[in-house]
Amino acid sequence: MSNFVRPEITADLRGTMNGVGDILGSVFEGRGFALLVFDFGPDGMMNYISNAERADMLTVMREFIASHEGRAHDAPKDLQ
């Protein structure tokens, strides 16, 4: 894991990101969200907050990236 993403929000942004997260949760009630805040530059740091389980949010992010890179495919019609 690079130093770009840390397991916890950095102290200087924790209060602000939690406040924004509370607002997003109220505005988008019943929907999932993720907020990514990062510094520009090679030594930048990214902070992340979401109201979804981490594994679910990672799946959504992977699907988003695949879709925007042209790698998305339709879900299977039948379960195995």
C-alpha positions as MATLAB code, in Angstrom:
seq = 'MSNFVRPEITADLRGTMNGVGDILGSVFEGRGFALLVFDFGPDGMMNYISNAERADMLTVMREFIASHEGRAHDAPKDLQ';
ca = [
       0.000    0.000    0.000;
       1.375    3.388   -0.921;
       1.509    6.327    1.445;
      -1.145    8.035   -0.679;
      -4.036    6.339    1.146;
      -4.062    5.963    4.920;
      -6.342    3.703    6.953;
      -7.814    6.698    8.820;
      -8.683   10.250    7.864;
      -5.815   12.590    8.697;
      -6.386   14.602   11.869;
      -6.591   17.981   10.123;
      -9.526   16.821    7.951;
     -11.323   14.392   10.288;
     -13.910   16.818   11.707;
     -14.666   18.471    8.372;
     -14.984   15.188    6.463;
     -17.211   13.656    9.135;
     -19.401   16.775    9.037;
     -19.672   16.642    5.248;
     -20.335   12.902    5.500;
     -23.234   13.561    7.877;
     -24.677   16.114    5.440;
     -24.279   13.777    2.449;
     -25.948   10.980    4.412;
     -28.940   13.240    5.119;
     -29.199   14.621    1.582;
     -28.843   11.209   -0.075;
     -30.794    9.228    2.522;
     -31.085    5.589    1.494;
     -28.209    5.852   -0.984;
     -24.525    5.123   -0.665;
     -21.811    7.727   -1.063;
     -18.054    8.090   -0.992;
     -16.070   11.270   -0.564;
     -12.437   11.332   -1.710;
     -10.326   14.345   -0.717;
      -6.725   14.500   -1.877;
      -3.730   16.776   -2.100;
      -2.321   17.555   -5.528;
       1.257   16.604   -6.254;
       3.518   13.568   -5.938;
       3.564   13.640   -2.134;
      -0.190   14.152   -1.844;
      -2.416   12.266    0.555;
      -5.912   10.941   -0.132;
      -8.608   10.744    2.535;
     -11.804    8.738    2.118;
     -15.159    8.521    3.874;
     -18.260    6.527    2.964;
     -21.514    5.363    4.507;
     -21.164    1.930    2.881;
     -19.258   -1.101    4.051;
     -15.677   -0.889    2.806;
     -15.909   -4.070    0.706;
     -19.121   -2.851   -0.962;
     -17.631    0.565   -1.701;
     -14.505   -1.004   -3.185;
     -16.721   -3.096   -5.482;
     -18.627    0.019   -6.580;
     -15.362    1.893   -7.216;
     -13.940   -0.986   -9.267;
     -17.138   -1.131  -11.346;
     -17.029    2.653  -11.848;
     -13.409    2.546  -13.016;
     -14.012   -0.448  -15.306;
     -17.015    1.295  -16.863;
     -15.060    4.476  -17.515;
     -12.121    2.537  -18.944;
     -14.428    0.613  -21.301;
     -13.928   -2.695  -19.469;
     -17.442   -3.057  -18.031;
     -19.616   -6.019  -18.937;
     -23.185   -7.026  -18.253;
     -23.893   -9.058  -15.142;
     -24.632  -12.761  -15.726;
     -28.304  -13.546  -16.294;
     -28.236  -16.685  -14.146;
     -26.613  -17.314  -10.794;
     -24.347  -20.307  -10.549;
];
